Amino acid sequence: MEIEVAITEGPIGAACACARGAGARVEFTGVVRGEEGGSAISALRYEAYRPMAENQMRKILEGLGREHPILRARVIHRIGEVPVGDAAIHVLVESGHRAEAFAVAAAFMDRLKRDVPIWKRGGVP
């Protein structure tokens, strides 16, 4: 199983070739909406404790990979000011079959929000 995690301050590019043997590729991109808490915004600001966040994301993916046979997982989370319409996170999971890929992607997002030290610090007017 191949795992790649990164935190970046730049735009997130989503392109990559499929892992050998992959029959399913599930991708999720979380995009900044134009409102937060009922108010219009132009961006969201994210902060992270980078080393711990990257390590925790990797551990989550390794654990999920032991539960579900996946071939590759790639996660990139953006920090700093992320404009409306830009990706804040991109998750890619490849496996032999779709059920595993969907399960890992969904479980990862649930665990990320709960366990990874990345904080949404609010909207930029």
N, C-alpha and C positions, 0 to 999 in steps of 0.2 A: 504494500500500500504506500502510495506517495502522498505526503502532506506538505502543503505550502501555506504559511500564514504570514501576513504582513500588515503593518500599519503605515499609512502614507499621509502626507500632507498635500499630495497632488491628486489630480483626477484619476479615477479608477478605469483601467482598460480591461475589458472582459474576454478578449480573444485568447484562445489556446487550443491546441490540437487534442483530440481525444486520446485517452490512454489505450494501449493495446488491449483488446479483449472487451472493451466497453460496449455494452448494448444499450446503455441509458446514460443520459447526461441531464442532470437537473441543475438549473441555475436560478438563483434568487438575487435580485438587486433591490435594495432598499433605497428609495429615492426621497429626497427632501421635498415635502409638500409646501405650499405657499401660505400655510397657516399653522399656528401652534397655540394651543390653549384658547382658540377662538379669535386670535389676533393675527393680522396679516404680517408675514415676515419675508425677508429677502434671503435669509440664510439661517442655518443652525450652526452652533459652535459645539464641537466635541473635544473632550480632553481624555487622555489615557495615561495610565502608568504603563508605558510601553513594554518594558521587559516582562513584567508580570502578565500583562494582557496577552502578549504573543505566546508566552509559555502556557497560559491557561487555555487559550484557544486550541493550541496544539494538543494539550492533554484531553480536552473534550473530544476532539476529533479522533484521537487514538482510542479512547474508550468506546466511542460510537463505532469505530472500525472493528473493534473486537466483537461487538454485538451484531453488526451487519457487514457482510462481505462487500466492501467497496474497493475500488481500484485507485481512486484519487480523490482528494479533497483539497480545495483551494479557497482561502478566505482572505479578502483584503478589506480592511476597515479604514476609513478616512478619518483624520482628526483635523482640528483647526476649524476655520470657517468654511462650511460647505453650502454653496448657493442653492437656491430653490431649483429643482429640476436635475441636480447632479446626484450621483450615487454616493451614499454614505457607507454602504457595505455591498460587497459582491461575494456570494457563496456559490461555488461550483462543486458538485459531487458527481463522480462517475462510478458506475458499477456494471456488473453483467446484466442486471435486470432493474426495472424501474422502481419496484417496491423498496429496495434497499436505498436507492438514491434519494427518493422522496422522504423516507423515514429519517435518514441521517440529516438531510437539509433542514427538515422541520425541527427535529430534536436539537440540532446545533443552535438554531435561532432562539429557541426557548432557553437553553442553557447560557448562551451568550448574554442575554438580557439579565439573567439572574446572577451569573458567576464571574463575569469578566469585568475588570476595572477600566471600563470605558464609560464616560459620563456625557450625557447630552446636557449642555449648560444653558440651553434656552435659545430662543430665536433672536435674530438680528433684525430690527425694524427696517 
